């Protein structure tokens, strides 16, 4: 090894400990202390409630928005075409999420203007902001919930029949909304299945008439399904129908 390289290595070994000592690495510490005032107790409870809400917020947002109907219908499209895992689950869920944001953007904008921004500016208390934020979401769910599903949940809960929408509890409205969304999604799924089922029946009949009973009909019908779906702009029709169904 050349002497110059050896000298550089020796110098680096000498200076390295000094550089490491000179660098201050920050640390993070957590602790629990006794509360001395009622305000500190109230703040701790609020922090705990916020963390709890944040942990279940994704499920709440997905189950109270247009996500249910969209993801179920898109899954029906894939199954009706018999394309196995095409498109993949990540694509289906991603498309459903972006369509949900597109459909729910007016609701989210109203929540931001009436509740989130006034609360962040200190013009509204937390409890009032939560009540104001729930109102646009309740209006959306009421517009998409069937009366039969809502009456069913109210009857199961043993509550009296409400006079107006404001008397319906949110805990009763959310499952009723989910049932209505699943019902509509399955109705749309049935309409999607019909043309593909006709193609399967025609292909199966042709193969039986030709004596090719050992050849799987789905293998032959898949290209015709894809061709039909592309010719009629299937994705555009499905997405357009889904978005218009929430109008």
Secondary structure as the mmCIF struct_conf table of DSSP 4:
data_model
#
loop_
_struct_conf.conf_type_id
_struct_conf.id
_struct_conf.beg_label_comp_id
_struct_conf.beg_label_asym_id
_struct_conf.beg_label_seq_id
_struct_conf.end_label_comp_id
_struct_conf.end_label_asym_id
_struct_conf.end_label_seq_id
HELX_RH_AL_P HELX_RH_AL_P1 UNK A 3 UNK A 22
BEND BEND1 UNK A 23 UNK A 23
HELX_LH_PP_P HELX_LH_PP_P1 UNK A 24 UNK A 26
BEND BEND2 UNK A 37 UNK A 37
HELX_RH_AL_P HELX_RH_AL_P2 UNK A 38 UNK A 63
TURN_TY1_P TURN_TY1_P1 UNK A 64 UNK A 64
BEND BEND3 UNK A 65 UNK A 65
TURN_TY1_P TURN_TY1_P2 UNK A 66 UNK A 66
HELX_RH_AL_P HELX_RH_AL_P3 UNK A 67 UNK A 81
TURN_TY1_P TURN_TY1_P3 UNK A 82 UNK A 82
TURN_TY1_P TURN_TY1_P4 UNK A 84 UNK A 85
BEND BEND4 UNK A 86 UNK A 87
HELX_RH_AL_P HELX_RH_AL_P4 UNK A 89 UNK A 111
HELX_RH_PI_P HELX_RH_PI_P1 UNK A 112 UNK A 116
HELX_RH_AL_P HELX_RH_AL_P5 UNK A 117 UNK A 120
TURN_TY1_P TURN_TY1_P5 UNK A 121 UNK A 122
BEND BEND5 UNK A 123 UNK A 124
HELX_RH_AL_P HELX_RH_AL_P6 UNK A 126 UNK A 144
HELX_RH_AL_P HELX_RH_AL_P7 UNK A 147 UNK A 157
TURN_TY1_P TURN_TY1_P6 UNK A 158 UNK A 158
HELX_LH_PP_P HELX_LH_PP_P2 UNK A 159 UNK A 162
BEND BEND6 UNK A 163 UNK A 164
HELX_RH_3T_P HELX_RH_3T_P1 UNK A 165 UNK A 167
BEND BEND7 UNK A 168 UNK A 168
HELX_RH_AL_P HELX_RH_AL_P8 UNK A 170 UNK A 209
TURN_TY1_P TURN_TY1_P7 UNK A 210 UNK A 211
TURN_TY1_P TURN_TY1_P8 UNK A 213 UNK A 214
BEND BEND8 UNK A 215 UNK A 215
HELX_RH_AL_P HELX_RH_AL_P9 UNK A 217 UNK A 231
TURN_TY1_P TURN_TY1_P9 UNK A 232 UNK A 233
HELX_RH_AL_P HELX_RH_AL_P10 UNK A 234 UNK A 244
TURN_TY1_P TURN_TY1_P10 UNK A 245 UNK A 246
#
